[in-house]
Amino acid sequence: MKAAVLYFPAGRRMRKIIGISTRALLLGGGLIAFGNTRAVCAAVDPKPSGIYVATHSDPDKLLAESTFFLDNADVEGAFIRLRWNELEPGNGSFLWTSLDEQLARTKKGRTGKKVSIGVIAGQFTPSWLYTSTASVKSVELKVVLHETNPTVASRTCVTMTVPVPWDPNYLYYWDRFLHAFSKHIQDKFPIVYERITVVKITGINRESLEIRLPQQVGIQGKDCTSSDANEKWLAAGYKRAHIAAAWKAILGSFAHSFPTKSLSMAVIDEDTAFPVFNDDPIDKALTQRLIEIGTQQFRGTGRFIVQSNAVMPRYGTPAIVKAAANSGIYTGYQLRLLTSNDFVHDCPSSSLACTSWVNATVNNVLSQGGKFLEVYPDTVEKFPDQMTTGKALFNAAPAAP
């Protein structure tokens, strides 16, 4: 199907996406196309494989991180995490310092590392979008972080403002940012850009890169009770169809800003990533629906990746990620922080228990068809032998299609 394109005069915002067509795709440069992203034809760069080490999304913590992995032969690449509000602090005013520092780091060491990269929106959406100039609609909620921790004292409370994902103004500014983000990397770091193996699909976020929204109802935290997210989202006009249409628009933006790159959808909550009303199974299946949309829009390109974040041997592999792998979708995983409550539970003190835990994680990833594993610097530092074994196992696994 050939895409039909509508051109908008310079400076004029897109007033209507939802309601025109749920097949509306927002493209770079202020275009709306009706069709699908398979209209973008380009050779796909190599996909991620092996072990990647995550950098920190907090610049202050990033500076304190070790850079030893740049010389570590067991590490295939760096997973760079960034925040939108720090990259575009003013409307159309970009500050690329943090991005440039991290990309420059990957050029150092014995060999240049491959790169996985993602920008968090959600809580880290620039505040200027909520002013009268940009007029992006938002929802403010009290959110309990680490809500699965068994002890209430370990659950942190935050007040979070997130954009309404289906707001046409939001989709316009997110698309504009992605275009500028990609262009900057290509212009200033062309060699590093060639080494980017995957870009995280973001834009429907909470406080991290996973595709999800604040959806808690009455969760107790250390010093607060979460907002009734259902009530808040209903007041904002929430509908599953709106999320699906926004997702299609966001996929289109990534497809056109990064035309040769694989694109990864990260999931963490299998059936509680979005508001659930009256225990509706269709609400719980929305993440699965978004995976299906991604698969359809990139059918025949091999560009769409699904990855499970915060993987733990005790929890096993999320069914939707396992199903994606079984259907031929390229999949990857991300290991939980060693300081997380779950890791402390599974690995209380014994180094032997910890070693078994890490080994079990790598074996679980490979047994489920995972092609890459993202870990944090402390994992590489504390378990070097397991990283060496992990690299050998990934190298011995069947080659990516």
C-alpha positions in Angstrom: 0.0 0.0 0.0 1.4 3.3 -1.0 1.4 5.9 1.8 -0.5 9.1 1.2 1.2 12.1 2.7 -0.2 15.4 4.0 2.0 18.4 4.2 1.5 21.1 6.9 2.7 24.7 6.6 5.8 25.7 8.5 5.0 26.3 12.2 1.5 24.9 12.0 0.9 22.0 14.5 -0.9 18.8 13.6 -4.3 19.3 15.1 -5.8 15.9 14.6 -4.3 12.4 14.5 -6.7 10.4 16.7 -10.1 10.6 15.0 -8.7 10.9 11.4 -7.4 7.3 11.3 -5.9 4.9 13.7 -3.4 4.2 10.9 -2.0 7.7 11.1 1.8 7.7 11.3 3.7 10.7 12.3 6.8 11.1 10.1 9.9 13.3 10.4 9.7 16.9 9.3 6.0 17.5 10.2 4.3 14.9 8.0 1.5 12.6 8.5 1.4 9.5 6.4 -1.4 6.9 6.1 0.0 3.5 5.4 2.7 1.6 7.2 6.3 1.8 8.0 7.2 -0.9 5.5 7.2 1.9 2.9 10.7 2.7 4.3 13.1 0.5 2.4 16.7 0.4 3.5 19.2 -2.3 4.3 19.1 -3.1 8.1 22.3 -2.7 10.0 23.6 -5.7 12.1 21.4 -6.5 15.2 22.7 -6.6 18.8 24.2 -9.8 20.1 26.2 -10.8 23.2 26.6 -8.8 26.3 26.0 -5.0 26.6 26.8 -2.9 29.7 24.3 -0.2 30.7 25.3 3.3 31.5 23.3 5.3 34.0 20.5 7.6 32.9 21.4 10.0 35.8 24.4 12.2 34.7 25.7 12.5 38.2 25.9 8.8 38.7 27.2 8.3 35.2 30.3 10.3 36.0 31.1 8.0 38.9 30.8 4.8 36.8 33.8 2.8 35.9 34.9 2.8 32.3 36.8 -0.5 32.6 34.3 -2.3 30.3 35.6 -0.4 27.3 38.7 -2.6 27.4 36.8 -5.7 28.4 36.8 -8.2 25.5 33.8 -10.0 26.9 31.6 -6.9 26.5 30.2 -6.4 23.0 28.7 -3.0 23.5 27.4 -0.1 25.6 23.7 0.5 26.4 23.3 4.2 26.6 20.3 5.6 28.5 19.3 9.3 28.3 16.6 11.6 29.5 14.6 13.8 27.1 14.4 16.8 29.5 18.2 17.0 29.7 18.6 16.8 25.9 16.0 19.4 25.0 15.7 21.7 28.1 14.0 24.4 26.0 11.6 24.3 23.0 13.8 23.5 20.1 17.0 24.2 22.2 19.1 21.0 22.3 21.9 20.3 24.8 23.8 17.3 23.6 26.6 17.3 26.2 25.6 14.1 28.0 25.0 12.3 24.8 28.3 13.4 23.3 30.2 12.3 26.4 28.7 8.8 26.4 29.2 8.3 22.6 32.8 9.5 22.9 33.4 6.9 25.6 32.5 4.1 23.2 35.3 5.2 20.9 38.0 4.7 23.6 39.6 1.5 24.8 41.1 -1.3 22.8 38.3 -1.3 20.2 35.2 0.7 19.6 32.2 -0.8 21.2 28.8 -1.4 19.6 26.0 0.8 20.9 22.4 0.3 22.1 20.7 3.6 22.8 17.4 4.9 24.2 15.9 8.2 25.5 13.3 8.1 28.3 10.2 10.3 27.9 7.5 9.8 30.5 8.6 11.4 33.8 11.5 13.0 32.0 9.5 14.8 29.4 10.6 18.5 29.3 8.4 20.7 31.4 8.1 23.3 28.6 5.8 20.9 26.7 3.1 21.6 29.4 3.2 25.3 28.9 0.7 27.3 26.8 3.2 27.5 23.9 3.4 23.7 23.3 0.0 22.9 24.9 0.7 19.2 25.5 -1.8 17.5 27.8 -0.4 15.7 30.9 -1.4 13.6 33.9 0.0 14.1 37.3 0.1 11.1 39.7 1.6 9.8 42.9 3.6 6.7 41.9 5.2 4.1 44.1 8.5 2.9 42.7 9.7 -0.7 43.3 6.1 -1.6 44.1 6.8 -5.3 44.0 9.2 -5.1 46.9 7.8 -7.1 49.8 8.6 -4.4 52.4 6.7 -1.1 52.3 9.7 0.7 53.7 11.6 -0.1 50.4 9.0 1.4 48.1 9.8 4.9 47.1 7.1 7.5 46.5 7.3 10.2 43.8 5.0 12.7 42.2 5.1 12.1 38.5 3.9 14.1 35.5 3.7 12.3 32.2 2.4 13.4 28.8 -0.9 12.1 27.4 0.6 9.8 24.6 -2.1 10.3 22.1 -2.0 14.1 22.3 -1.2 15.3 18.7 1.0 18.1 20.0 3.0 15.6 22.0 3.5 13.3 19.1 4.7 16.2 17.0 7.3 17.3 19.5 8.5 13.8 20.1 8.9 13.2 16.4 10.8 16.5 16.1 13.1 15.5 18.9 13.8 12.1 17.4 14.7 13.6 14.1 17.2 16.1 15.7 18.6 13.3 18.0 19.4 11.0 15.0 20.7 13.8 12.9 23.1 15.0 15.6 24.6 11.6 16.1 25.0 11.1 12.3 26.6 14.5 11.9 29.0 14.4 14.9 29.6 10.7 15.4 29.2 9.1 12.0 31.4 6.1 12.9 29.6 5.5 16.2 26.2 5.8 14.4 27.3 3.0 12.2 28.0 0.9 15.3 24.5 1.5 16.7 22.8 -2.0 16.6 19.5 -1.1 18.3 17.5 2.0 19.3 14.9 1.6 22.1 11.4 2.5 21.1 10.2 5.0 23.7 7.6 7.7 24.1 5.0 5.8 26.2 6.9 5.6 29.4 6.8 5.9 33.2 10.3 6.5 34.8 12.2 4.1 32.6 12.6 2.9 29.0 9.9 0.2 29.2 6.7 0.7 27.3 4.1 1.3 30.1 2.1 4.0 31.9 1.5 4.8 35.6 -1.3 2.3 36.3 -1.3 1.9 40.1 -4.5 2.1 42.2 -4.0 2.5 46.0 -0.5 0.9 46.2 1.1 1.6 49.6 4.6 3.2 49.6 7.0 4.2 52.3 5.4 7.7 52.7 2.4 7.8 50.4 -0.4 5.8 48.7 -0.4 5.9 45.0 -3.0 7.8 43.0 -6.0 6.1 41.5 -4.4 5.9 38.0 -7.6 4.6 36.5 -9.5 7.7 37.6 -6.7 10.0 36.3 -6.5 8.4 32.9 -10.2 8.3 32.4 -10.4 12.0 33.1 -7.7 12.5 30.3 -9.8 10.5 27.8 -8.0 7.2 28.0 -8.9 4.5 25.5 -7.0 1.4 24.4 -7.5 2.6 20.8 -5.8 5.9 21.6 -2.7 4.0 22.9 -2.7 1.8 19.8 -2.9 4.8 17.5 -0.2 6.7 19.4 2.0 3.6 19.3 1.7 3.4 15.5 2.6 7.1 15.2 5.7 6.6 17.5 6.8 3.5 15.5 6.6 5.6 12.3 8.7 8.3 13.9 11.4 5.9 14.9 11.3 4.1 11.5 12.0 7.3 9.6 14.5 8.9 12.1 16.5 5.6 12.2 15.8 4.0 8.8 18.5 1.3 9.0 18.4 0.4 12.7 16.7 -2.3 14.6 14.2 -1.0 17.0 13.5 -2.6 20.4 10.3 -2.5 22.5 11.2 -3.2 26.2 8.6 -4.7 28.5 8.7 -5.2 32.2 5.1 -5.8 33.3 3.4 -8.5 31.3 -0.2 -7.7 32.1 -0.1 -4.6 34.3 1.8 -2.1 32.1 -1.4 -0.1 31.4 -4.6 0.8 33.3 -6.8 -2.2 33.9 -10.5 -1.5 34.4 -12.7 -4.1 36.2 -10.1 -6.8 35.7 -10.7 -6.7 32.0 -8.5 -9.3 30.2 -8.4 -7.1 27.1 -6.8 -4.3 29.2 -4.3 -6.7 30.5 -3.4 -7.9 26.9 -2.6 -4.4 25.7 1.2 -5.0 25.7 0.6 -8.1 23.6 -1.4 -6.0 21.2 1.4 -3.4 20.9 3.8 -6.2 20.1 1.4 -7.4 17.3 1.2 -3.9 15.9 5.0 -3.6 15.9 5.3 -7.0 14.2 2.8 -6.0 11.5 4.3 -2.6 10.8 7.8 -4.0 10.4 6.8 -7.3 8.7 9.5 -8.5 6.3 12.1 -6.0 7.6 13.5 -7.9 10.6 13.8 -4.6 12.4 11.4 -5.1 15.3 12.8 -6.5 18.5 11.1 -7.4 21.8 13.1 -7.5 25.0 12.3 -8.4 28.6 13.8 -6.1 31.2 14.7 -6.9 34.8 15.0 -10.7 34.0 15.3 -13.0 37.0 15.8 -16.8 37.1 13.1 -17.0 39.9 10.5 -15.3 37.7 11.3 -17.1 34.5 10.6 -15.6 31.0 7.5 -13.4 30.5 5.0 -15.4 28.4 4.7 -12.6 25.8 8.4 -12.4 25.2 8.7 -16.2 25.0 5.8 -16.2 22.5 7.5 -13.4 20.5 10.7 -15.5 20.3 8.7 -18.6 19.3 7.0 -16.7 16.5 10.4 -15.7 15.1 10.8 -12.2 16.6 14.3 -11.2 17.6 14.5 -11.0 21.4 16.8 -9.8 24.1 17.0 -9.4 27.9 18.2 -7.1 30.6 19.5 -8.3 34.0 18.3 -6.8 37.2 20.6 -4.5 39.2 22.6 -6.4 41.8 21.3 -4.0 44.4 17.7 -4.7 43.6 15.6 -6.4 46.3 15.1 -9.5 44.2 18.8 -10.0 43.7 19.5 -9.6 47.4 16.8 -12.2 48.1 18.2 -14.7 45.6 21.9 -14.0 46.4 22.1 -13.0 50.1 25.7 -13.5 50.8 27.2 -16.7 49.4 29.5 -16.0 46.4 28.6 -19.5 45.2 24.9 -18.7 45.3 25.5 -15.4 43.4 27.6 -17.2 40.7 24.9 -19.8 40.2 22.3 -17.0 40.0 24.2 -15.2 37.2 24.9 -18.5 35.4 21.2 -19.4 35.6 20.3 -16.0 34.1 22.6 -16.4 31.1 21.5 -19.9 30.5 17.8 -18.9 30.8 18.3 -16.1 28.3 19.9 -18.4 25.7 17.4 -21.2 26.3 14.6 -18.9 25.5 16.2 -17.7 22.2 17.6 -14.5 23.6 20.2 -12.9 21.3 21.6 -10.3 23.7 21.8 -9.5 27.4 22.1 -6.1 29.0 23.8 -6.0 32.4 25.0 -3.3 34.7 28.7 -2.4 35.4 28.7 -4.1 38.8 27.7 -7.4 37.3 30.7 -7.3 35.0 33.0 -6.3 37.8 31.9 -8.9 40.3 31.4 -11.8 37.9 34.1 -11.6 35.2 34.3 -15.4 34.8 30.5 -15.6 34.1 30.8 -12.8 31.6 33.6 -14.7 29.7 31.4 -17.9 29.8 28.4 -15.8 28.7 30.3 -14.4 25.7 31.3 -17.9 24.6 27.7 -19.1 24.9 26.4 -16.2 22.8 29.0 -16.8 20.2 28.1 -20.5 20.0 24.4 -19.7 19.7 22.8 -19.9 16.2 23.5 -16.8 14.1 20.8 -14.1 13.9 18.6 -14.1 10.8 
